[in-house]
């Protein structure tokens, strides 16, 4: 770690414009005012500390969630400069904290590479917080300044002496701005774990003072990785069976662009490529992912053809065949990244494609030459993938051909709605014929369709693609929804242009079997219809667990706590004998009007929208819960059992 701290001073801070618009249009700066936007505040503060690490001046970041939902992020970097800013005639700390687009990131000599949200950074967090305190340890002193809604309450003051360096930011999100100000431990911990893999040697920790463990200590975790992306891939593939014993690792630098890649082949049938630019997740990929895919296809094609591995195939091997059963992390550091869109979902720098392709290609070529046994295993997997893809294509065509011959292809079990407007139409995927019949009676047939599903659908995590088209329930879902898997530019894509319902509701019993069926259906949607999830079309119904009655009075309860409260409310003089409790073991036990009233009526029902806040973690969990490996699944259940609760 560098000890040279003199190269970062007040003169490095450049102010571009004011802060006024942040509170007026918070969505423009943090994406939204919901839970996602709330947590984005944390990432902006953490990003500043990460940038100090990338510059070689920080090896520890500590996060603490306090009982009143204030958050503290502390690092041991150089500390934000506190000297007088020559142009604005105020402390550089105050400039950084109160002026939008002010900071060292705009000075190439201060930070070669940085993340953050277009440089709005910590000033944006300050503007959207009811209270914020900045404490800086620097040059042997402790400096402090407090703010309310972005407004300094006093000048920067020296409040003590310090033997260390670093920045401590404590803030409380403004409840006038955000819909909720409750931080979620799982979201925070998962991102810190991710950052530890992406930044080898950096230690990140979280302490949650809102929750105590059995031994009386606060819930906490610490993350540190020396293996970096190799450990990242191994973590992601914990629930899968590896094809090769160690991930392939690529590292190189060209034209100031740093490229790090780790890739592992497994026995699954899914492709999972996760990409990052300057530690920022790029969900839509971009030029760095294009370069990676280009190198994989080029080098494996060349190796397979030169060694006669494809000679017996009667069809051409496509790019996606080389990536089936692959888990990869592609991380690049780019001095001046160009992103498409405010959310930084896709990298646009055209020069990065060739750089990544060349670096990955060179190392992959040597790997294949030096590891012929492993190369043969991978190529064998590729040949199987190509054969299965061809079989899947034929199976899909057969299903679609039968649908056309059947005159439209809608499954016989589907009770369709009369509306033909997809925006207002919704379909319920209902567990069992009995519950399906009740739902059909209770629905509003104008806009609600019912498709009963018999038993548990196929576990697609363990099945070849062409096998799923033999499953009657999955075929029915494809045809009822009106979507299809097509090949475009050598890639399989889901065509949702003819989606017949914009709201797809999974409705199962509120028991263990029902939860298993929900997980099977969600696995299917995640692996084969992910755009429906990403575009917010998938929901889970929340039927009640109990009905508590006394005389003509009754109330529905969705968990044990509500049931206890209802019983107490209906009990006179502590006498509970007159209170009747009905436990709904399944949807079929409800009358049609009860099912409508509690679970299907848009005015009264509670639906849980399925979103993918973290596709990377979702992929890992689906593989763990539904894959072949038992030990990781058992460990996951044991570690999370104490946090399990009914979510309504």
Residue pairs with C-beta under 8 A, 6 or more apart in sequence:
1 56
1 57
1 58
1 59
2 55
2 56
2 57
5 57
5 78
5 138
5 165
7 109
7 110
8 57
8 78
8 81
8 104
8 110
9 81
9 83
9 92
10 81
10 82
10 83
10 84
10 85
10 86
10 91
10 92
11 86
12 81
12 104
12 107
12 109
12 110
13 81
13 85
13 92
13 95
13 96
13 102
13 103
13 104
13 107
14 102
14 103
14 106
14 107
15 85
15 87
15 88
15 95
15 99
15 101
15 102
16 99
16 100
16 101
16 102
16 106
16 119
17 99
17 100
17 101
18 99
18 100
19 98
19 99
19 100
19 123
19 124
19 126
19 127
19 150
21 28
21 100
22 29
22 100
22 120
22 123
22 124
22 127
22 128
22 150
23 127
23 128
23 149
23 150
23 177
26 33
26 37
26 128
26 177
27 33
27 37
28 342
29 117
29 120
29 124
29 128
30 37
30 40
30 41
30 44
30 117
30 124
30 128
31 37
31 40
31 342
31 343
33 177
33 178
33 179
34 178
34 179
34 180
35 179
35 180
35 182
35 184
35 187
36 613
37 178
38 173
38 178
38 180
38 181
38 183
39 183
39 184
39 187
39 188
39 191
40 117
41 71
41 124
41 125
41 128
41 129
41 171
41 173
42 63
42 71
42 73
42 183
42 188
43 191
44 116
44 117
44 120
44 121
44 122
44 124
44 125
45 71
45 73
45 122
45 125
45 169
45 171
46 61
46 63
46 73
46 191
46 192
46 195
47 114
47 115
47 116
47 117
47 121
47 279
48 75
48 103
48 116
48 121
48 122
48 167
49 58
49 61
49 73
49 75
49 77
49 167
50 58
50 61
50 115
50 195
50 199
50 202
50 279
51 105
51 111
51 113
51 114
51 115
51 116
52 58
52 75
52 77
52 78
53 59
53 61
53 75
53 77
53 199
53 202
54 111
54 112
54 113
54 114
54 199
54 278
54 333
55 110
55 111
55 112
57 77
57 78
58 75
58 76
58 77
58 78
58 166
58 202
59 76
59 201
59 202
59 203
60 75
60 76
60 202
60 203
60 204
60 205
61 73
61 74
61 75
61 192
61 202
61 203
61 204
61 205
62 72
62 73
62 74
62 75
62 204
62 205
62 207
63 71
63 72
63 73
63 74
63 188
63 192
63 204
63 205
63 206
63 207
64 71
64 72
64 74
64 206
64 207
64 208
64 209
65 71
65 183
65 185
65 188
65 206
65 207
65 208
65 209
65 210
66 72
66 209
66 210
67 209
67 210
68 172
69 172
69 173
69 181
69 182
69 183
70 131
70 170
70 171
70 172
71 170
71 171
71 172
71 173
71 183
72 168
72 169
72 170
73 168
73 169
74 166
74 167
74 168
74 169
75 166
75 167
76 164
76 165
76 166
77 165
77 166
77 167
78 138
78 165
79 136
79 137
79 138
79 139
79 165
79 166
79 167
80 92
80 93
80 96
80 134
80 136
80 138
80 167
81 92
81 93
81 96
81 138
82 91
82 92
82 93
82 136
82 138
82 143
82 156
83 91
83 92
84 90
84 91
84 92
85 91
85 92
85 95
88 95
88 99
90 155
91 143
91 145
91 155
91 156
93 134
93 136
93 143
93 145
93 156
94 145
94 152
94 155
94 156
95 102
96 102
96 103
96 121
96 122
96 123
97 122
97 123
97 126
97 132
97 134
97 145
97 147
97 152
98 123
98 126
98 147
98 150
98 151
98 152
99 123
100 120
100 123
100 124
100 127
101 119
101 120
102 123
103 119
103 121
103 122
103 123
104 110
104 111
105 111
105 114
105 116
105 119
105 121
106 119
108 335
112 256
112 335
113 258
113 278
113 333
113 334
113 335
114 278
115 278
115 279
115 280
117 124
117 342
117 344
118 342
122 169
123 150
125 132
125 169
125 171
126 132
126 147
126 150
126 171
127 149
127 150
128 150
128 173
128 174
128 177
128 178
129 147
129 149
129 150
129 171
129 172
129 173
129 174
130 148
130 149
130 172
130 173
130 174
130 175
130 176
131 146
131 147
131 148
131 171
131 172
132 146
132 147
132 148
132 150
132 169
132 170
132 171
132 172
133 144
133 145
133 146
133 147
133 168
133 169
133 170
133 171
134 144
134 145
134 146
134 147
134 167
134 168
134 169
135 142
135 143
135 144
135 167
135 168
135 169
135 170
136 142
136 143
136 144
136 166
136 167
136 168
137 162
137 164
137 165
137 166
137 167
137 168
138 162
138 165
140 161
140 162
140 163
141 158
141 160
141 161
141 162
142 158
142 159
142 160
142 161
142 162
143 156
143 157
143 158
143 159
144 156
144 157
144 159
145 152
145 153
145 154
145 155
145 156
145 157
146 152
146 153
146 154
147 153
149 174
172 181
173 181
174 181
175 181
185 206
185 208
185 211
185 219
187 613
187 614
188 206
189 206
189 221
190 614
190 617
192 204
192 205
192 206
192 221
192 223
193 204
193 221
193 223
193 235
194 232
194 281
194 616
195 202
195 204
195 223
195 279
196 202
196 203
196 204
196 223
196 224
196 225
197 225
197 228
197 229
197 231
197 232
197 235
197 329
198 228
198 229
198 232
198 276
198 279
198 331
199 228
199 279
200 225
200 226
200 227
200 228
201 224
201 226
202 224
203 222
203 223
203 224
204 222
204 223
204 224
205 220
205 221
205 222
205 223
206 220
206 221
206 222
207 218
207 219
207 220
208 218
208 219
208 220
209 218
211 218
211 219
212 218
212 219
213 219
225 231
225 232
227 234
228 260
228 262
229 247
229 249
229 260
229 261
229 262
229 329
229 331
230 246
230 247
230 249
230 262
232 262
232 329
233 247
233 262
233 263
233 264
233 327
233 328
233 329
234 247
234 264
235 620
236 272
236 274
236 327
236 329
236 616
236 619
236 620
236 623
237 264
237 266
237 327
237 623
238 620
238 623
238 624
238 629
238 632
239 620
239 623
239 624
239 625
239 627
239 628
239 629
239 632
239 633
240 266
240 267
240 268
240 327
240 623
240 627
240 628
240 629
241 266
241 267
241 268
241 627
241 628
241 629
242 264
242 265
242 266
242 267
243 264
243 265
243 266
243 267
243 325
243 377
243 378
243 381
244 264
244 265
244 374
244 377
244 378
247 262
247 263
247 264
248 261
248 262
248 263
248 264
248 363
248 364
248 367
249 261
249 262
250 259
250 260
250 261
250 262
250 263
250 359
250 360
250 363
250 364
251 259
251 260
251 261
252 258
252 259
252 359
252 362
252 363
253 259
254 355
254 358
254 359
255 351
255 355
256 335
257 332
257 333
257 334
257 335
257 351
257 352
257 355
257 356
258 332
258 333
259 288
259 330
259 331
259 332
259 355
259 356
259 359
259 360
260 331
260 332
261 292
261 328
261 329
261 330
261 331
261 356
261 360
262 328
262 329
263 326
263 327
263 328
263 329
264 326
264 327
264 328
265 325
265 326
265 377
265 378
265 381
266 325
266 326
266 327
267 325
267 381
267 628
268 325
268 461
268 623
268 627
269 324
269 325
269 385
269 388
269 463
269 464
269 465
270 324
270 325
270 461
270 527
270 619
270 623
271 320
271 323
271 324
271 325
271 326
272 326
272 327
272 328
272 619
273 285
273 289
273 292
273 293
273 323
273 326
273 327
273 328
273 329
273 330
274 281
274 328
274 329
274 330
274 615
274 616
274 619
275 281
275 282
275 285
275 286
275 288
275 289
275 292
275 329
275 330
275 331
275 347
276 282
276 329
276 330
276 331
276 332
277 286
277 288
277 331
277 332
277 333
277 334
277 337
277 339
277 344
277 347
278 332
278 333
278 334
278 337
279 331
280 344
281 616
282 288
282 289
282 339
282 344
282 345
282 346
282 347
283 345
283 346
283 615
284 340
284 345
284 346
285 346
285 347
286 339
286 340
286 346
286 347
286 348
286 349
286 352
287 347
287 348
287 349
287 350
287 351
287 352
287 353
287 356
288 330
288 332
288 347
288 352
288 353
288 356
289 330
289 347
290 353
290 356
291 352
291 353
291 354
291 355
291 356
291 357
291 358
291 360
292 328
292 330
292 356
292 357
292 360
293 319
293 323
294 353
294 357
295 356
295 357
295 358
295 360
295 361
295 364
296 319
296 322
296 323
296 360
296 364
297 319
297 322
298 357
298 361
299 361
299 364
299 365
299 368
300 322
300 364
300 368
300 378
300 379
300 382
301 317
301 322
303 309
303 368
303 375
303 379
304 310
304 317
304 379
304 382
307 379
309 376
309 379
309 380
309 382
309 383
310 317
310 383
313 383
313 386
313 387
315 386
315 390
317 382
317 383
317 386
318 386
318 389
318 490
318 491
319 490
319 491
320 385
320 389
320 490
320 491
320 492
321 382
321 385
321 386
321 389
322 382
322 385
324 381
324 382
324 385
324 388
324 389
325 381
325 385
330 356
332 347
332 352
332 356
334 347
334 349
334 352
336 349
337 347
337 349
338 347
338 348
338 349
339 345
339 346
339 347
339 348
340 346
340 347
340 348
367 374
367 375
368 375
388 464
388 465
388 466
389 465
389 492
391 464
391 465
391 466
392 464
392 465
392 466
392 469
393 487
394 466
395 465
395 466
395 469
395 470
396 469
396 484
396 485
398 469
399 469
399 475
399 478
399 479
400 409
400 484
402 409
403 409
403 479
409 479
410 416
410 479
410 480
411 451
411 475
411 476
411 479
411 480
413 436
413 451
413 452
413 476
414 449
414 450
414 451
414 476
414 480
415 436
415 440
415 443
415 445
415 449
415 450
415 451
416 449
417 425
417 426
417 427
417 445
417 446
417 447
417 448
417 449
418 445
418 446
419 425
419 446
419 447
422 499
422 500
422 501
422 502
423 502
424 447
424 502
425 447
425 448
425 449
425 500
425 501
425 502
425 503
426 447
426 448
426 449
426 501
426 502
426 503
426 504
426 505
427 448
427 449
427 450
427 451
427 480
427 481
427 500
427 501
427 503
427 504
427 505
428 439
428 443
428 448
428 449
428 450
428 451
428 505
428 507
428 541
428 600
429 451
429 453
429 477
429 504
429 505
429 506
429 507
429 521
430 436
430 439
430 450
430 451
430 452
430 453
430 507
430 508
430 587
431 452
431 453
431 507
431 508
431 509
431 514
431 517
431 587
432 452
432 453
432 454
432 455
432 586
432 587
432 588
433 452
433 454
434 586
434 587
434 588
435 452
435 507
435 509
435 586
435 587
435 588
436 450
436 451
436 452
436 453
437 452
438 587
438 588
438 590
438 591
438 592
438 595
439 450
439 507
439 587
439 592
439 595
439 600
440 450
441 592
442 591
442 592
442 593
442 594
442 595
442 596
442 600
443 450
443 596
443 600
444 596
444 600
448 600
449 480
449 501
451 476
451 477
451 480
453 473
453 476
453 477
453 517
453 521
454 472
454 473
455 473
456 513
456 516
456 517
456 520
457 471
457 473
457 474
457 517
457 520
457 521
457 524
458 467
458 468
458 471
458 473
458 474
458 520
458 524
459 520
459 523
459 626
460 468
460 474
460 523
460 524
460 527
460 528
461 523
461 527
461 622
461 623
461 626
461 627
462 626
462 627
462 628
468 474
468 524
468 528
469 475
474 524
477 524
478 484
480 500
481 499
481 500
481 501
481 504
481 529
481 532
482 498
482 499
482 500
483 494
483 495
483 496
483 498
483 499
483 529
483 532
484 494
484 495
484 498
485 492
485 493
485 494
485 495
485 528
486 492
486 493
486 494
486 495
487 493
494 528
494 529
494 530
494 531
494 532
496 531
496 532
496 535
499 532
499 537
501 537
502 537
503 537
503 539
504 532
504 537
504 538
504 539
505 539
505 540
505 541
505 607
506 518
506 521
506 522
506 538
506 539
506 540
506 541
507 540
507 541
507 543
507 587
507 599
508 514
508 515
508 517
508 518
508 541
508 587
509 543
509 585
509 586
509 587
510 542
510 543
510 544
510 545
510 584
511 585
511 586
514 586
518 540
519 625
519 626
520 626
522 538
522 610
522 622
523 622
523 625
523 626
525 532
525 533
525 538
525 610
526 533
526 612
526 618
526 619
526 622
527 622
530 612
532 538
533 610
533 611
533 612
534 612
536 609
536 611
538 609
538 610
539 607
539 608
539 609
539 610
540 607
540 608
540 610
541 599
541 600
541 605
541 607
542 558
542 599
542 605
542 606
542 607
542 608
542 648
543 584
543 587
543 590
543 595
543 598
543 599
544 556
544 557
544 558
544 584
544 598
544 599
545 557
545 558
545 559
545 560
545 563
545 583
545 584
545 646
546 556
546 557
546 562
546 563
546 566
546 581
546 582
546 583
546 584
547 554
547 555
547 556
547 557
547 581
547 582
547 584
547 594
548 554
548 555
548 556
548 557
548 563
548 566
548 567
548 570
548 579
548 580
548 581
548 582
549 579
549 580
549 581
549 582
550 570
550 578
550 579
550 580
551 578
553 570
555 566
556 598
557 563
557 566
558 606
558 646
558 648
559 645
559 646
559 648
560 646
563 581
567 576
567 579
567 581
570 578
570 579
571 578
571 579
572 578
584 590
587 595
587 599
590 598
597 604
598 604
598 605
599 605
606 648
608 647
612 618
621 636
624 632
624 633
624 636
625 633
625 636
627 633
